[in-house]
């Protein structure tokens, strides 16, 4: 096909000449070198280790384009997606090609061995669909797969981190991967380019090699000891002397190229049935010392199905905000928080110099505490444990959220109780890792894709096969011991673990017409995804920020604990004159009874919004993302 020839030629030019070919997309945003910022003292927000960031990039500006736009977490993935769109591909085509590249150049975050959620907006019909490619527990899964000693979780945060690190490297942490089935399902419905053509850019890059990015180098160094027990992982990510490969090292992955070639020829079936599936099962069955064997089998892979689900939508002021429903809690938590915040004059509390107003931080943090309380009690895979009462309608009822909003007072509540929807056993709340990425895309026809994909923690389960890492996604099930009956989010065969991923689309309703797409956003970040996305939504919808400023805004919020997190390593915490503002922010919050946590908050927002005739894009300055657009 002509497109395949053009894309191969363009990609060859890319490999020889850096990013020069991206100039064919309108107003490219060149990556800005990372600028390290000093950290502040303080414990991490959660017990789990964050995925490495890249430092905070200074000087980034919003990108404008009239036709199409893409934001991914890596420049190479953005350039490939841009080429697909420029050559007439759909938003789904671009997402498929981008994910194949991300699985290669950002393997610590996502890839063939993981799962994803995707929302698709069809502009001319106004039809919104959500695609569920979440991993599933194997048929042989049992509660013992995630069992740990109750005594090991009563110590300080570092001890709990060690427990989780051991749990995630178990073979029984590996779920049935779902991202490829999901992408194929979406492509069959919305693709315009041939499937094999979308594999070839990543195949070429895997064969010819790519330079390890600073963020990948940090992830390799952080995981060095955990990669050693897997011979294939050690051979790929480490040098012969077992030291981590450094940033700038050229990395070749012929095994990944061969895997993609098989998928190009045989579709997703080549992954879920046959030699690749056999190799995955063999890898999961390796003992690897104390890590033990997993329970993934050929039958689990052959039977896996991606699903089309009903999106979760809510009205917020003049907008309709839509996201992914269960098994993700992302859209429900965000919708609940927005429903509570609608009772307050949040637009009158804008940030200054990327520092949020103390009153806004207080309201948002309290609303999130209340929403997380419901999340931890009621939300799980609704195919196994339905939501109480009338389901989504009950937990998003305006009268219910008004009652919840009335609980927000002038001082922090510290920890909230779940609402009285129905009695149910709470699920574990903070057991999610952060090996995740996000893509936002709008094509020339106005169709949009937002996709968040993940292998769970950075480097997943540390098991490497056929050129990609396997997930440890089953640790998203409840694993902290709790008294009483089993939690809603307990592990069960074929069940999908609860997620926080929150790919989000925002619309302006138009009477008698198809809604107008206004915003596409999402972020990685484990349980912090919801605060990151909520901050971005408020930044645009309530405070009128442009896409880049909303992405760069200081991160803040809360889970359901007494701690309120403020991004301690944000440049505004140190640079004058914003430093004085952040000090005032901290003082005002402490006066309201907030316990402040200044741990790092490594979001990865990818944001596209509408401004008149233009799309305007922003990439999170905390990672390596790139915005590209075209006519």
C-alpha positions in Angstrom: 0.0 0.0 0.0 1.2 3.6 -0.7 0.7 4.5 2.9 2.9 1.7 4.1 5.7 2.9 1.7 5.3 6.5 2.8 5.3 5.6 6.5 8.4 3.4 6.2 10.3 6.1 4.3 9.3 8.7 6.8 10.3 6.5 9.7 13.6 5.7 8.1 14.3 9.4 7.8 13.4 9.8 11.4 15.9 7.2 12.5 18.6 9.0 10.4 17.8 12.5 11.2 16.3 12.7 14.7 13.0 14.5 14.6 13.3 16.5 11.4 10.4 14.8 9.7 8.0 15.9 12.4 8.2 19.4 10.8 5.6 18.2 8.4 3.1 18.3 11.3 2.0 21.9 12.1 3.8 23.7 14.9 5.6 20.8 16.5 6.6 21.1 20.2 10.2 20.1 20.5 11.2 18.3 23.6 12.8 20.5 26.2 15.7 19.1 28.2 14.8 17.9 31.6 15.6 20.2 34.5 16.1 18.5 37.8 14.3 20.2 40.7 15.4 19.7 44.3 13.1 17.4 46.4 11.6 18.4 49.7 11.7 16.3 52.8 8.6 14.2 53.4 7.3 10.7 53.0 5.8 9.5 49.7 2.1 10.0 49.4 1.5 6.2 49.4 3.3 3.1 50.5 4.0 2.2 46.9 7.1 3.5 45.0 6.3 6.0 42.2 7.4 5.4 38.7 10.4 7.6 37.9 9.8 11.0 36.4 12.1 12.9 34.1 12.4 16.2 36.0 10.3 19.2 35.2 10.7 20.6 31.7 10.8 24.4 31.6 9.5 26.6 28.8 6.9 24.3 27.3 4.1 26.0 25.4 0.7 25.0 24.2 0.6 23.7 20.6 -2.1 24.8 18.2 -3.3 23.0 15.0 -6.4 23.2 12.9 -6.7 19.6 11.7 -5.5 16.8 13.9 -3.5 16.4 17.1 -1.8 13.8 19.2 -0.2 13.7 22.6 1.7 10.7 23.8 4.2 10.1 26.6 7.2 9.7 24.2 8.3 11.7 21.2 8.8 8.7 19.0 5.3 7.5 19.6 3.9 10.9 19.0 5.8 11.2 15.7 4.5 7.8 14.5 0.9 8.7 15.4 1.3 12.0 13.7 2.4 10.3 10.5 -0.6 8.0 10.6 -3.0 10.9 11.0 -1.2 12.9 8.3 -1.6 10.0 5.9 -5.4 9.8 6.4 -5.4 7.4 9.3 -8.1 7.5 12.0 -7.7 8.3 15.7 -7.8 4.6 16.4 -5.2 3.8 13.7 -2.9 6.4 15.4 -3.5 4.9 18.8 -2.7 1.4 17.6 0.6 2.5 16.0 1.5 4.7 19.0 0.9 1.9 21.5 3.1 -0.5 19.6 5.9 2.1 19.8 5.3 2.9 23.5 5.6 -0.8 24.3 9.1 -0.6 22.8 10.5 2.7 24.0 8.5 3.0 27.3 8.3 -0.7 28.3 8.3 0.1 32.0 4.8 1.7 31.6 2.8 -0.3 29.1 2.9 -2.8 26.3 1.6 -6.1 24.9 1.9 -7.8 28.3 -0.6 -5.4 29.9 -4.0 -3.9 29.6 -5.8 -0.7 28.7 -9.1 1.3 28.6 -10.0 3.3 25.5 -12.8 5.8 24.8 -13.7 6.6 21.2 -15.9 9.5 20.0 -17.3 9.3 16.5 -17.8 13.0 15.5 -20.4 12.7 12.7 -22.8 10.4 14.7 -22.1 11.6 18.2 -21.6 8.0 19.4 -19.3 7.5 22.3 -18.0 4.0 23.1 -15.7 2.7 25.8 -13.4 -0.3 25.2 -12.3 -2.5 28.1 -9.0 -4.3 27.6 -8.3 -4.8 31.3 -6.4 -7.9 32.3 -8.3 -10.8 33.9 -7.4 -13.2 36.7 -6.6 -16.8 35.4 -9.2 -19.5 35.7 -7.1 -21.1 38.4 -6.8 -18.0 40.6 -7.5 -18.3 44.3 -7.3 -15.9 47.3 -4.0 -17.5 48.3 -2.4 -16.0 45.2 -2.2 -12.6 46.9 -1.9 -13.8 50.5 0.6 -12.1 52.8 1.2 -12.2 56.5 -1.0 -9.6 58.4 2.0 -8.8 60.6 4.0 -7.6 57.5 1.5 -4.8 56.8 1.5 -3.2 60.2 4.9 -1.6 60.0 6.0 1.7 58.4 5.7 2.6 54.8 9.1 1.3 53.7 8.3 -2.1 55.1 4.9 -2.2 53.3 6.8 -1.2 50.1 9.0 -4.2 50.5 6.0 -6.5 51.0 4.4 -5.1 47.8 7.7 -5.5 45.9 7.8 -9.2 46.8 4.1 -9.6 46.0 4.3 -8.0 42.5 7.2 -10.2 41.4 5.3 -13.4 42.2 4.2 -15.4 39.2 0.7 -15.2 40.6 0.6 -11.4 40.1 0.4 -11.8 36.3 -3.0 -11.4 34.7 -4.2 -12.3 31.2 -3.0 -9.4 29.0 -5.8 -7.5 27.2 -4.5 -4.5 25.4 -4.0 -6.2 22.0 -7.5 -7.7 21.9 -8.9 -4.3 22.8 -7.0 -2.5 20.1 -8.0 -5.0 17.5 -11.7 -4.7 18.5 -11.5 -0.9 18.3 -9.6 -1.0 15.0 -12.2 -3.4 13.4 -14.9 -0.8 14.3 -13.0 2.5 13.6 -9.8 1.8 11.7 -9.1 3.1 8.2 -5.5 1.8 7.7 -4.5 -1.8 7.2 -3.6 -3.5 10.5 -0.1 -4.6 9.3 0.8 -1.1 8.3 0.3 0.0 11.9 2.8 -2.5 13.2 5.6 -1.6 10.9 6.9 1.7 12.5 7.5 -0.1 15.8 9.0 -3.1 13.9 11.5 -0.8 12.1 12.4 1.0 15.3 12.9 -2.3 17.2 15.2 -3.6 14.4 17.2 -0.4 13.8 17.4 0.5 17.5 16.5 3.6 19.5 18.3 5.6 22.2 17.3 4.8 25.8 15.5 7.9 27.2 16.4 9.4 30.6 13.2 8.2 32.1 13.6 4.6 30.9 17.2 4.7 32.1 16.0 5.7 35.6 13.4 2.9 35.5 16.1 0.3 34.6 18.4 1.5 37.3 15.6 1.4 39.9 14.6 -2.1 38.9 18.1 -3.5 38.4 18.1 -6.0 41.3 14.5 -7.2 40.4 15.4 -7.7 36.7 18.4 -10.0 37.5 16.4 -13.2 38.3 14.9 -13.2 34.8 17.7 -14.0 32.3 15.9 -12.5 29.3 15.1 -9.3 31.2 18.7 -9.0 32.5 20.2 -9.6 29.0 18.0 -6.8 27.5 18.1 -4.1 30.1 21.5 -4.7 31.7 25.0 -4.7 30.5 27.2 -7.8 30.5 28.6 -6.7 33.9 25.0 -6.5 35.2 25.1 -2.7 35.5 22.0 -0.9 34.2 22.1 0.4 30.6 22.4 4.2 30.6 20.5 6.9 28.9 21.6 7.3 25.3 22.5 3.7 24.9 21.2 2.3 21.6 18.8 -0.5 22.3 17.8 -3.1 19.7 14.8 -5.5 20.2 14.6 -8.0 17.4 12.4 -10.3 19.5 9.8 -7.5 19.7 10.0 -7.0 15.9 9.4 -10.7 15.4 6.4 -10.6 17.7 4.9 -7.6 15.9 5.5 -9.3 12.5 3.5 -12.3 13.7 0.7 -10.0 14.9 0.8 -8.1 11.6 0.2 -11.3 9.7 -2.2 -13.1 12.1 -3.9 -10.4 14.1 -4.4 -10.7 17.8 -4.9 -14.4 17.4 -1.2 -14.8 16.8 -0.6 -13.4 20.3 -3.3 -15.3 22.1 -3.0 -18.7 20.4 0.2 -20.4 19.2 3.9 -19.9 19.9 3.7 -16.5 21.5 1.1 -17.7 23.9 3.1 -20.8 24.7 6.2 -18.7 25.4 4.2 -16.4 27.7 2.8 -19.4 29.7 6.3 -20.9 29.9 7.6 -17.6 31.3 4.9 -17.4 33.9 5.6 -21.0 35.0 9.3 -20.2 35.7 10.0 -20.5 39.4 12.6 -17.7 39.4 13.7 -18.5 42.9 11.3 -17.4 45.6 9.0 -15.7 43.1 7.3 -18.9 42.3 5.1 -20.0 39.3 2.1 -18.2 38.1 -1.3 -19.6 37.0 -1.7 -18.1 33.5 -2.4 -20.9 31.1 -3.1 -21.3 27.4 -6.8 -21.5 28.0 -6.8 -18.1 29.8 -5.2 -16.5 26.7 -7.4 -18.2 24.2 -10.6 -17.3 26.0 -9.7 -13.6 26.7 -12.2 -11.1 25.3 -12.1 -7.4 25.2 -15.5 -5.7 25.9 -17.4 -2.7 24.7 -19.0 -1.1 27.8 -21.3 1.8 28.6 -19.3 5.0 29.3 -20.0 6.9 32.6 -21.1 10.5 31.9 -22.0 13.3 34.2 -22.9 17.0 33.8 -20.6 19.6 35.4 -21.7 23.1 34.9 -22.0 23.6 31.2 -20.2 20.5 30.2 -20.7 16.7 29.9 -17.7 14.8 31.3 -17.4 11.2 30.2 -15.1 8.4 31.2 -14.5 4.7 31.7 -16.9 2.8 34.1 -16.2 -0.3 36.1 -13.9 -2.2 36.4 -12.3 1.2 36.5 -13.2 3.5 39.3 -11.7 6.5 37.5 -14.8 8.0 36.0 -17.0 7.4 39.0 -14.6 9.0 41.4 -14.1 12.0 39.1 -17.9 12.3 38.5 -18.6 12.1 42.3 -16.0 14.8 43.0 -17.3 17.1 40.3 -20.9 16.6 41.5 -19.8 17.7 45.0 -17.7 20.6 43.8 -20.6 21.9 41.7 -22.1 23.1 45.0 -19.2 25.5 45.5 -17.9 28.6 43.7 -14.7 26.9 42.5 -14.4 29.2 39.4 -13.8 32.1 41.9 -10.7 30.3 43.2 -8.2 30.4 40.3 -4.6 29.5 40.7 -1.7 32.0 40.4 1.6 31.2 38.8 0.6 27.5 38.6 -0.1 27.5 42.4 -3.7 26.6 43.3 -5.7 28.7 45.7 -5.8 27.2 49.3 -9.6 27.3 49.3 -9.7 25.3 46.1 -7.2 22.7 47.4 -9.3 22.3 50.6 -12.6 21.7 48.7 -11.0 19.4 46.1 -9.2 17.4 48.7 -12.4 17.0 50.8 -14.5 16.0 47.8 -11.8 13.4 46.9 -11.8 12.0 50.4 -15.5 11.4 50.2 -15.3 9.9 46.7 -12.4 7.6 47.6 -14.4 6.4 50.6 -17.1 5.2 48.2 -14.5 3.8 45.8 -12.9 1.7 48.5 -16.2 0.4 49.7 -18.4 -0.1 46.6 -16.3 -0.1 43.4 -15.0 -3.2 41.7 -15.7 -5.4 38.6 -19.4 -5.0 38.4 -19.7 -8.3 36.4 -18.9 -9.9 39.7 -20.0 -7.4 42.4 -22.7 -5.0 41.3 -22.7 -1.4 42.6 -25.4 -1.0 45.3 -28.9 0.2 44.8 -29.4 1.5 41.2 -25.8 1.1 40.4 -24.1 4.1 38.7 -27.3 6.1 39.0 -27.2 5.7 42.7 -23.6 6.7 43.4 -23.9 9.7 41.0 -27.4 10.8 42.1 -27.5 14.6 42.4 -29.4 14.3 45.7 -26.9 11.8 47.1 -23.9 14.0 46.0 -25.6 17.1 47.5 -25.7 15.2 50.9 -22.0 14.3 50.5 -21.1 17.9 49.6 -22.8 19.1 52.8 -20.2 17.1 54.8 -17.5 19.4 53.5 -16.8 22.0 56.3 -14.2 24.7 56.9 -11.7 22.1 58.5 -10.5 18.9 56.9 -12.4 15.8 57.9 -9.2 13.8 57.8 -10.8 10.5 56.8 -14.3 10.1 55.3 -16.8 7.3 55.7 -18.5 5.8 52.7 -22.0 7.1 51.9 -25.1 5.2 53.0 -25.8 3.6 49.6 -25.8 0.1 50.8 -23.8 -2.0 53.3 -20.8 -3.7 51.7 -17.3 -4.7 52.8 -14.6 -2.2 51.9 -12.0 -3.1 49.4 -8.3 -2.4 49.7 -7.6 1.2 48.5 -3.9 1.8 47.9 -2.5 -1.3 46.3 -2.0 0.0 42.8 1.3 0.5 41.1 2.1 3.3 38.6 3.5 1.7 35.4 1.1 3.4 33.2 0.9 5.7 30.1 -1.7 7.9 28.4 -2.5 8.9 24.8 -4.9 11.6 23.6 -5.7 11.9 19.9 -8.1 13.8 17.6 -8.1 13.0 13.9 -8.8 15.2 10.9 -12.5 14.2 10.9 -12.9 15.2 14.6 -13.0 11.6 15.9 -11.2 11.3 19.2 -9.5 8.6 21.2 -8.3 8.7 24.8 -6.5 5.6 26.0 -4.7 4.8 29.2 -2.7 1.6 29.2 -0.6 -0.1 31.9 1.5 -3.0 33.0 0.7 -2.0 36.6 4.0 -1.2 38.4 7.1 0.2 36.7 8.6 -2.8 34.9 5.5 -4.9 35.7 6.4 -8.3 37.1 10.0 -8.0 35.8 9.3 -11.0 33.5 10.4 -10.5 29.9 9.3 -12.6 27.0 9.3 -12.1 23.2 10.6 -8.6 23.6 8.0 -7.3 26.2 7.4 -7.3 29.9 4.5 -9.1 31.6 2.2 -7.2 33.9 1.7 -7.6 37.7 -1.9 -6.3 37.4 -3.4 -8.8 39.8 -1.9 -6.8 42.6 -4.7 -4.3 41.9 -7.0 -6.7 43.7 -7.3 -6.3 47.4 -4.2 -7.7 49.0 -3.9 -5.9 52.4 -5.4 -8.3 55.0 -8.8 -7.1 56.4 -11.1 -8.7 59.0 -14.6 -9.8 58.1 -16.1 -11.0 54.8 -14.1 -10.8 51.5 -13.9 -7.3 49.9 -15.7 -6.3 46.7 -12.3 -6.2 45.0 -11.2 -9.7 46.0 -9.5 -11.8 43.4 -11.7 -14.4 41.6 -11.2 -16.4 38.4 -11.8 -14.3 35.2 -12.5 -11.1 37.3 -10.9 -7.8 36.3 -9.1 -6.0 39.0 -10.4 -2.5 39.9 -8.5 0.3 38.2 -8.0 4.0 38.6 -7.3 4.7 34.9 -9.4 7.6 33.8 -9.3 8.4 30.0 -11.7 11.3 29.8 -13.6 13.2 27.1 -15.5 16.5 27.7 -18.3 17.8 25.6 -20.3 21.0 25.2 -24.0 19.9 24.8 -25.8 21.6 21.9 -29.6 21.6 21.8 -30.8 19.5 18.9 -27.3 18.8 17.6 -24.5 16.4 18.2 -22.5 17.4 21.2 -19.3 19.3 20.5 -16.0 17.7 21.6 -14.3 20.2 23.9 -11.5 18.3 25.7 -9.6 15.0 25.7 -7.4 14.2 28.7 -6.0 11.5 31.0 -2.9 10.6 33.0 -0.9 7.8 34.4 -0.3 7.7 38.2 -1.9 4.7 39.9 -4.5 5.8 42.5 -3.4 9.4 42.0 -4.8 9.4 38.4 -8.1 10.7 39.5 -6.7 13.8 41.3 -4.4 14.4 38.3 -7.3 14.3 35.8 -9.6 16.3 38.1 -7.0 19.0 38.5 -6.7 19.2 34.8 -10.5 19.4 34.3 -10.9 22.2 36.8 -7.9 24.0 35.3 -9.7 24.2 31.9 -13.4 24.2 32.8 -13.4 26.4 35.9 -10.2 28.4 35.7 -9.8 29.0 32.0 -6.2 27.7 31.7 -4.8 26.7 28.4 -3.9 23.1 27.8 -0.2 23.4 28.7 -0.8 25.4 31.8 -3.4 23.0 33.0 -1.0 20.1 32.6 1.8 22.0 34.4 -0.4 23.2 37.3 0.9 22.0 40.7 -0.6 18.6 41.6 -2.7 18.4 44.8 -5.4 16.4 46.3 -6.1 13.5 48.7 -7.0 9.9 49.0 -9.1 8.8 51.9 -6.5 9.4 54.6 -5.6 12.4 56.8 -2.8 13.4 54.4 -3.3 16.0 51.7 -0.6 15.8 49.1 1.0 18.9 47.6 3.6 18.3 44.8 6.8 19.1 46.8 9.2 19.0 43.9 7.2 21.3 41.6 9.4 24.3 40.5 6.8 26.7 42.1 7.8 25.3 45.5 11.3 26.8 45.1 11.3 29.6 42.5 10.5 33.2 43.5 8.0 34.7 43.6 5.7 31.6 43.5 7.7 30.2 46.4 6.0 32.7 48.7 2.6 31.7 47.4 3.3 28.0 48.1 4.4 28.8 51.6 1.1 30.6 52.1 -0.7 27.7 50.6 0.8 25.3 53.1 0.2 27.6 56.0 -3.5 28.0 55.0 -4.0 24.3 54.7 -2.4 23.5 58.0 -4.7 26.1 59.6 -7.6 24.1 58.2 -6.4 20.9 59.8 -4.7 19.3 56.8 -1.7 17.0 57.3 0.6 18.0 54.4 2.5 15.4 52.4 5.2 16.9 50.1 6.1 13.7 48.3 6.6 13.6 44.5 3.6 13.5 42.2 4.7 12.3 38.8 1.6 12.8 36.7 1.8 12.3 32.9 -1.2 14.4 31.6 -1.8 14.4 27.8 -4.4 17.1 27.1 -6.2 18.4 23.9 -8.9 21.1 24.0 -10.9 23.1 21.5 -10.3 26.8 21.1 -12.4 28.2 18.2 -11.1 26.6 15.0 -8.0 25.2 16.6 -7.1 22.2 18.7 -4.7 23.2 21.5 -2.5 20.5 23.1 -0.4 20.3 26.2 2.0 17.6 27.5 2.9 17.0 31.1 6.3 18.7 31.8 7.1 16.0 34.4 7.6 13.3 31.7 8.8 13.0 28.1 5.6 13.6 26.3 5.2 15.5 23.0 2.3 17.2 21.3 2.1 17.2 17.5 -0.6 18.5 15.2 -1.3 19.1 11.6 -3.7 20.8 9.1 
